[in-house]
Amino acid sequence: IMGGGDGLAVREILRHDSVRSVLLVDLDPAMTRLFGGRPELSELNEESFADPRVTVVNADAFTWLQQHKAQGTTAQTFDVAIIDFPDPNDYGLGKLYTTQFYKLLGSVLDDDGVFSVQSTSPMFSPTAYWCIANTISYVGFRTRPYHAYIPSFGEWGFVLAGKGDGALAAFGALPEGLFFLDRPTLHSLFHFPPDMRVEDVPVNRLDNQALVRLYEEDWRDMLKR
């Protein structure tokens, strides 16, 4: 997991009995300390940071990937990556949505590995959303964009991606005790109505940071409505 210092994504991942280990890479040590040590906050994430399967590393995700890749064949690889960064509203965050970042991410995934990226709202910022999806696809990943209504955020978008078609072809059994997701709902997440679709969007590279500009323009246009 990259980002997600509140431990809520960790909480959901640990619901799956097949999970053997989780590595969380988050920039802010104060965040992970708060959500690991404050009872009222650790209660929200069901004390996920205390689970022996979880390791927390406080580091910049881009730098961590570069260092991990530099280890070469001795570096650990991963089955799944969950990318939970803030929206790309400045260049420091925009670099985490570039072709360079996704190439680095691919270097630490197994050949049949998959990842999911928080990709802003396809309703409020559709051009930025599809720029992210297009950038991931441009690097060479197979993608399945999806979206869901989040009560505290509104309509929100994500991109599921993998190195091959097989990794995205089917979904296993859902864990018990879910409040929102069932099999019919799962399949509906991958359908986008016309007002959420945008074509002909650029690729976000480290040397152009097109995504930050698109994000700002989308939100400026939305506020004018």
C-alpha positions in Angstrom: 0.0 0.0 0.0 1.3 3.4 -0.9 -0.3 6.3 1.0 -3.2 5.2 3.2 -1.5 6.3 6.5 -4.9 6.1 8.3 -4.8 2.3 8.1 -8.3 2.0 6.6 -7.1 0.3 3.4 -5.0 -2.0 5.5 -8.1 -2.9 7.5 -10.0 -3.9 4.4 -7.1 -5.9 3.0 -6.7 -7.9 6.2 -10.3 -9.1 5.8 -9.0 -11.5 3.2 -7.7 -14.7 4.9 -5.2 -15.3 2.0 -3.2 -12.2 2.9 0.2 -13.2 4.2 1.9 -9.8 4.6 1.2 -6.1 4.0 3.8 -3.4 3.5 2.5 0.2 4.0 4.7 3.0 2.5 3.5 6.4 3.8 5.4 9.7 3.8 4.1 11.0 7.1 5.2 9.3 10.4 2.9 11.5 12.4 -0.1 10.1 10.5 0.8 6.5 11.1 1.7 7.1 14.7 -1.7 8.8 15.3 -3.7 6.0 13.6 -1.6 3.3 15.3 -1.5 4.8 18.8 -4.6 6.9 19.5 -7.4 4.6 20.7 -10.2 6.6 19.0 -8.4 6.4 15.7 -7.0 2.9 15.9 -10.6 1.8 16.6 -11.6 3.1 13.2 -9.0 0.9 11.5 -9.6 -2.0 13.8 -6.0 -1.8 15.1 -4.7 -2.8 11.7 -1.2 -1.5 12.4 -0.9 -3.9 15.3 -1.5 -6.9 13.1 1.8 -9.0 12.9 1.4 -9.3 9.1 1.7 -5.4 8.7 5.0 -3.5 8.3 5.0 0.3 8.1 7.7 2.2 6.3 7.7 6.1 6.4 9.2 7.2 3.1 8.4 9.1 -0.1 6.8 6.5 -2.4 8.7 7.6 -5.5 12.0 7.5 -3.8 11.2 4.2 -2.1 10.4 2.6 -5.5 13.6 3.9 -7.0 15.6 2.4 -4.1 13.7 -0.8 -4.2 14.3 -1.2 -7.9 18.1 -0.5 -7.4 18.3 -3.7 -5.4 17.8 -5.6 -8.6 17.1 -9.3 -8.4 17.3 -9.4 -4.6 14.4 -7.0 -4.3 11.1 -8.4 -3.0 8.2 -8.4 -5.5 4.5 -8.0 -4.7 1.2 -9.6 -5.8 -0.9 -6.5 -5.3 -0.3 -2.8 -4.9 -3.0 -0.4 -3.6 -2.1 3.3 -4.4 -4.0 5.7 -2.1 -2.4 9.1 -2.7 -4.2 12.5 -2.4 -5.5 14.1 -5.6 -2.9 15.6 -8.0 -3.4 19.2 -7.0 0.3 20.2 -7.1 3.5 19.1 -8.8 4.8 17.2 -5.8 1.7 14.9 -5.9 1.5 15.0 -9.7 4.8 13.1 -10.0 3.1 10.1 -8.3 0.8 9.8 -11.3 3.4 9.9 -14.1 4.6 7.3 -16.6 7.9 7.2 -14.6 6.1 6.3 -11.4 4.0 3.5 -13.0 7.1 2.1 -14.7 8.8 1.9 -11.3 5.7 0.4 -9.8 5.7 -2.3 -12.5 9.3 -3.3 -11.5 8.2 -4.4 -8.0 5.1 -6.3 -9.1 5.0 -10.0 -9.9 4.4 -10.9 -13.5 0.7 -11.6 -12.7 0.5 -8.7 -10.2 -2.3 -6.2 -10.1 -2.7 -2.7 -8.7 -5.4 -0.2 -8.0 -5.0 3.6 -8.1 -7.2 6.3 -6.4 -7.7 8.5 -9.5 -9.9 11.4 -8.4 -13.6 11.9 -9.4 -14.7 11.1 -13.0 -17.8 13.2 -12.2 -16.0 16.4 -10.9 -12.7 16.0 -12.7 -13.3 13.7 -15.7 -10.4 14.9 -17.8 -7.9 14.4 -15.0 -9.4 10.9 -14.3 -9.1 9.7 -17.8 -5.6 11.2 -18.0 -4.6 8.9 -15.1 -6.2 5.9 -16.8 -4.5 6.7 -20.1 -1.1 7.2 -18.5 -1.3 3.8 -16.9 -2.4 2.2 -20.1 0.4 4.0 -22.1 3.1 2.4 -19.9 1.8 -1.0 -21.0 -0.6 -2.2 -18.3 -4.0 -3.6 -19.1 -6.5 -1.4 -17.3 -10.1 -1.6 -16.0 -11.3 1.8 -14.9 -14.0 1.8 -12.3 -15.9 4.1 -10.0 -18.1 4.0 -6.9 -20.2 6.4 -4.9 -18.4 7.3 -1.6 -20.8 9.0 0.9 -18.1 11.4 2.2 -16.7 12.2 -1.2 -19.3 11.7 -3.9 -18.7 9.8 -7.2 -15.1 8.7 -7.1 -12.9 6.9 -9.6 -10.2 4.3 -9.5 -8.2 2.3 -12.0 -7.5 -1.4 -11.7 -4.4 -2.5 -13.8 -2.2 -5.5 -14.4 0.6 -6.7 -16.6 -1.6 -9.2 -18.4 -5.2 -9.9 -19.3 -5.3 -12.9 -17.1 -4.8 -10.9 -13.9 -7.9 -8.8 -14.6 -10.1 -11.5 -16.1 -12.0 -12.7 -13.0 -12.6 -11.9 -9.4 -12.5 -14.4 -6.5 -15.0 -14.8 -3.7 -15.9 -11.7 -1.8 -15.2 -11.7 2.0 -18.1 -11.9 4.3 -19.4 -8.9 6.3 -19.3 -6.3 3.5 -21.9 -3.5 3.7 -21.7 -2.3 0.1 -20.2 -4.7 -2.3 -21.8 -7.8 -3.7 -21.4 -9.6 -7.0 -23.9 -7.5 -9.1 -22.6 -4.3 -7.6 -19.1 -5.3 -8.4 -19.8 -5.6 -12.1 -21.7 -2.3 -12.2 -18.6 -0.4 -11.0 -17.0 -0.8 -14.4 -19.7 0.9 -16.4 -19.4 4.7 -17.0 -22.3 6.8 -18.1 -21.7 9.3 -21.0 -21.2 12.3 -18.7 -18.2 10.6 -17.1 -16.4 9.7 -20.3 -13.7 11.8 -21.9 -11.4 10.8 -24.8 -8.3 12.3 -26.3 -6.5 13.1 -23.0 -2.7 13.5 -22.8 -0.3 11.2 -21.0 1.1 12.5 -17.7 4.9 12.6 -17.7 7.4 13.9 -15.2 8.6 16.5 -17.7 5.1 17.9 -18.6 2.9 17.3 -15.5 -0.2 17.7 -17.7 -2.4 16.1 -15.0 -2.0 19.0 -12.5 -3.2 21.5 -15.1 -6.1 19.3 -16.2 -7.1 18.8 -12.6 -7.1 22.5 -11.9 -9.1 23.2 -15.0 -11.7 20.6 -14.3 -12.3 21.8 -10.8 -12.4 25.5 -11.9 -15.0 24.5 -14.5 -17.0 22.5 -12.0 -17.2 25.5 -9.6 -18.6 27.7 -12.4 -21.6 25.4 -13.0 
